[in-house]
Amino acid sequence: MSQEKDSVEGRGQRAVQSVEVGGRILLALANSRDAMNLKDLSAVAGMAPSRAHSYLVSYARLGLIAQDNAGRYDLGPAALQIGLAYLQRLDPYKAAEPFVQELAERTGHTVVMAVWGNFGPTIVKLIEAKGPLHISMRMGSVMSVFDTATGRAFASVLEREKLSQAVSGPLGGLLGKKEINKRWSEVEEFKKEMSAHGMSRVVGSPIPGVNAFSAPVFDFEGNLIFVVTITDNQDRLPTRWDSESTIALKKAIWDISKQIGGDLKVL
């Protein structure tokens, strides 16, 4: 069988077929939570055990795979080295941009990326809705923890110490100490919402007639990197958790997380 094949996805590029076939073994191991025996590994990779074994011998010589005492296969030290090199060179914000842009184009909603800044959730990217939407947001705006979907998404996954620092500062706004303490109980509800749906939601708040959904993105160690939000007028963004818009948001979060090797613990 020829070791090469013609165009990849119609782009006129030539590829080495044996590398792609063998790559299925590495991807099978990468997607598995545990080491795998030859029978199961070859089945997932879609090839005969004898053929899979030949690839495994070569990969073992390169350190890409290793065997445990029970004869099961797993990724080896060279695979770890490659993965760490990728993560060290990765800019998660830059990597997320194409998916955020696609989300905006697909849904037509305003899409926001926010990070946790000195005073709380801070907008670092804003793509405006295709239709008219009268909201006061811009790059650098700090969002309310309690009253916005973005803030609630952060509140759902961040430790209380970070939240306390933000709420006790300018983010607390005109809230008195008693009111802030009262609102802390809402955080538990935000967490339940995140656990059930993988995102946070506000309906007609803080701006009447405007809805929003937000979902977090984590790095490979499970640390929160940023939150992605979609928002629009209520006639264009339904309140359902399973609308086309929220499904698109979840897909974007999934794609970003896969791109950066992130933790998918919420989704």
C-alpha positions in Angstrom: 0.0 0.0 0.0 1.3 3.5 -0.8 2.6 5.4 2.1 1.2 8.6 0.8 -2.2 9.8 -0.2 -3.4 12.9 -2.1 -5.2 16.0 -1.0 -6.1 16.4 2.7 -9.6 18.0 2.9 -9.2 19.2 -0.7 -6.3 21.5 0.0 -3.9 19.7 -2.4 -1.6 18.7 0.5 0.1 15.3 0.5 0.0 13.2 3.7 1.7 10.0 4.9 -1.1 7.5 5.4 0.8 5.3 7.8 1.4 8.2 10.1 -2.3 9.0 10.2 -3.2 5.3 10.8 -0.7 5.0 13.6 -1.9 8.3 15.0 -5.2 6.7 15.8 -3.5 4.6 18.4 -2.0 7.7 20.1 -5.3 9.5 20.0 -7.1 6.4 21.5 -4.7 6.4 24.4 -5.0 10.2 24.8 -8.8 9.9 25.0 -8.7 7.0 27.5 -8.6 7.6 31.2 -6.6 4.5 31.8 -4.0 2.2 30.2 -5.4 -0.2 27.6 -4.7 -3.7 26.6 -3.9 -4.5 23.0 -7.3 -5.9 22.2 -9.2 -2.9 23.4 -6.7 -0.4 22.0 -6.7 -1.9 18.6 -10.5 -2.0 18.6 -10.8 1.7 19.4 -8.1 2.6 16.8 -10.0 0.5 14.2 -7.3 -1.9 13.2 -6.2 -5.5 13.7 -4.2 -6.3 16.9 -1.3 -7.5 14.9 -1.1 -4.3 13.0 -1.5 -2.2 16.1 1.3 -4.1 17.8 3.7 -3.1 15.0 3.0 0.6 15.6 3.3 0.1 19.3 6.8 -1.4 19.0 7.9 1.7 17.0 6.2 4.2 19.4 7.8 2.4 22.4 11.2 2.9 20.9 10.5 6.6 20.5 9.1 6.9 24.1 5.7 7.8 22.8 4.0 4.9 24.6 4.9 2.6 27.5 3.7 -0.7 29.0 2.9 -1.3 32.6 3.6 -4.6 34.5 0.2 -6.0 33.3 1.2 -5.4 29.7 -1.2 -2.6 29.2 -0.3 0.4 27.0 -0.3 4.1 27.9 1.3 7.3 26.7 5.0 7.5 27.4 7.4 10.3 28.5 8.0 11.6 25.0 4.2 12.1 24.6 4.2 14.1 27.8 7.2 16.2 26.6 5.3 17.0 23.4 2.1 17.9 25.3 4.0 20.2 27.8 5.8 21.9 25.0 2.5 22.7 23.3 1.0 24.0 26.5 4.0 26.2 27.3 3.8 27.8 23.9 0.0 28.2 23.9 -1.8 31.5 24.3 -5.3 30.5 25.4 -6.9 33.8 24.5 -5.5 33.8 21.0 -6.4 30.2 20.6 -10.0 30.9 21.7 -10.6 33.9 19.3 -11.6 31.9 16.2 -14.2 29.9 18.2 -15.5 33.1 19.8 -15.8 34.8 16.5 -17.5 31.7 15.0 -20.0 31.8 17.9 -20.8 35.4 17.3 -21.3 34.8 13.5 -23.4 31.7 14.1 -25.8 33.1 16.7 -25.8 36.9 15.8 -25.6 37.7 19.6 -23.2 39.9 21.4 -20.3 37.7 22.6 -18.1 38.6 25.4 -14.9 37.2 26.9 -14.1 38.1 30.4 -11.2 37.4 32.8 -11.0 37.8 36.6 -9.3 41.2 37.1 -8.3 43.2 40.1 -11.9 44.3 40.7 -13.7 41.3 39.4 -15.0 40.0 36.0 -13.4 42.3 33.3 -14.2 42.3 29.6 -11.2 41.6 27.4 -13.1 41.0 24.1 -16.4 42.2 22.8 -18.1 41.3 19.6 -21.4 43.2 19.1 -24.7 41.7 18.1 -25.9 41.8 14.5 -29.2 43.3 15.6 -29.6 46.5 17.7 -28.8 45.9 21.4 -28.6 48.8 23.8 -26.3 47.7 26.5 -23.4 49.6 28.2 -20.4 47.3 27.8 -17.0 47.9 26.4 -13.4 46.6 26.7 -12.3 46.9 30.3 -15.8 47.1 31.8 -16.1 45.4 35.1 -19.2 43.2 35.5 -21.3 42.7 38.6 -20.7 39.3 40.4 -24.3 38.9 41.5 -26.4 40.5 38.7 -24.8 39.4 35.5 -24.4 36.0 33.9 -20.7 36.6 33.5 -20.3 37.4 37.2 -22.4 34.4 38.2 -20.3 32.1 36.1 -17.2 33.3 38.0 -18.9 33.1 41.3 -19.9 29.5 40.6 -16.3 28.2 40.2 -14.0 30.7 42.0 -12.9 30.3 45.6 -14.7 32.6 48.1 -11.6 34.5 49.0 -11.2 35.9 45.5 -14.9 36.8 45.4 -14.7 38.5 48.8 -11.9 40.7 47.7 -13.9 41.9 44.7 -17.2 42.4 46.5 -15.5 44.3 49.3 -14.0 46.7 46.7 -15.6 48.9 44.0 -17.5 45.9 42.7 -19.7 46.0 45.8 -21.1 49.3 44.5 -23.6 50.8 46.8 -24.4 47.6 48.6 -24.0 47.8 52.3 -22.3 45.1 54.4 -25.6 43.6 55.4 -26.9 43.4 51.8 -23.6 41.9 50.6 -23.8 39.2 53.3 -27.4 38.5 52.3 -26.5 38.0 48.7 -23.7 35.6 49.5 -26.4 32.9 49.8 -27.2 33.4 46.2 -23.8 32.0 45.2 -24.9 28.5 46.3 -27.7 28.8 43.8 -25.3 29.9 41.1 -23.2 26.8 41.8 -26.2 24.5 41.5 -27.2 26.1 38.2 -23.7 25.7 36.9 -23.6 22.1 38.0 -26.9 21.3 36.4 -26.4 23.1 33.1 -22.7 23.9 32.6 -23.5 27.7 32.4 -25.1 30.6 34.2 -28.1 32.6 33.1 -29.8 35.9 33.7 -33.2 36.8 32.4 -34.1 40.4 31.9 -31.4 41.5 34.4 -29.6 43.8 35.0 -31.1 45.2 31.9 -34.9 44.6 31.3 -35.6 42.7 28.2 -32.0 41.4 27.8 -31.0 37.8 28.5 -27.5 36.3 28.8 -25.8 33.0 29.3 -22.2 32.4 30.4 -19.9 29.4 30.5 -16.3 29.1 32.0 -13.2 27.7 30.3 -10.5 25.9 32.4 -6.9 25.1 31.8 -5.5 21.6 32.0 -5.0 21.9 35.7 -8.6 22.9 36.3 -7.9 26.6 36.9 -10.4 29.1 35.5 -9.0 31.0 32.5 -11.9 33.1 31.3 -15.7 33.1 30.8 -17.5 33.4 27.5 -20.9 35.1 27.5 -23.7 35.5 24.9 -26.3 38.2 25.4 -29.1 39.7 23.3 -32.7 41.0 23.4 -35.2 38.5 24.8 -36.9 38.0 21.4 -33.6 36.9 19.9 -32.1 34.9 22.8 -34.6 32.5 24.4 -34.4 31.7 28.1 -34.3 27.9 27.6 -31.2 26.0 28.6 -31.4 23.9 25.5 -31.9 26.5 22.8 -29.8 26.7 19.6 -27.9 29.6 21.1 -27.0 27.8 24.3 -26.0 24.7 22.4 -23.8 26.8 20.3 -22.2 28.4 23.4 -21.5 24.9 24.8 -20.0 23.8 21.6 -17.7 26.8 21.5 -16.6 26.1 25.1 -16.0 22.5 24.2 -14.0 23.4 21.1 -11.9 26.0 23.0 -11.2 23.5 25.8 -10.1 20.9 23.4 -7.9 23.3 21.6 -6.0 24.4 24.7 -6.0 21.0 26.4 -8.4 22.3 29.0 -10.4 20.6 31.7 -14.0 19.8 30.7 -15.2 19.3 34.3 -18.2 21.5 34.0 -19.4 20.4 30.6 
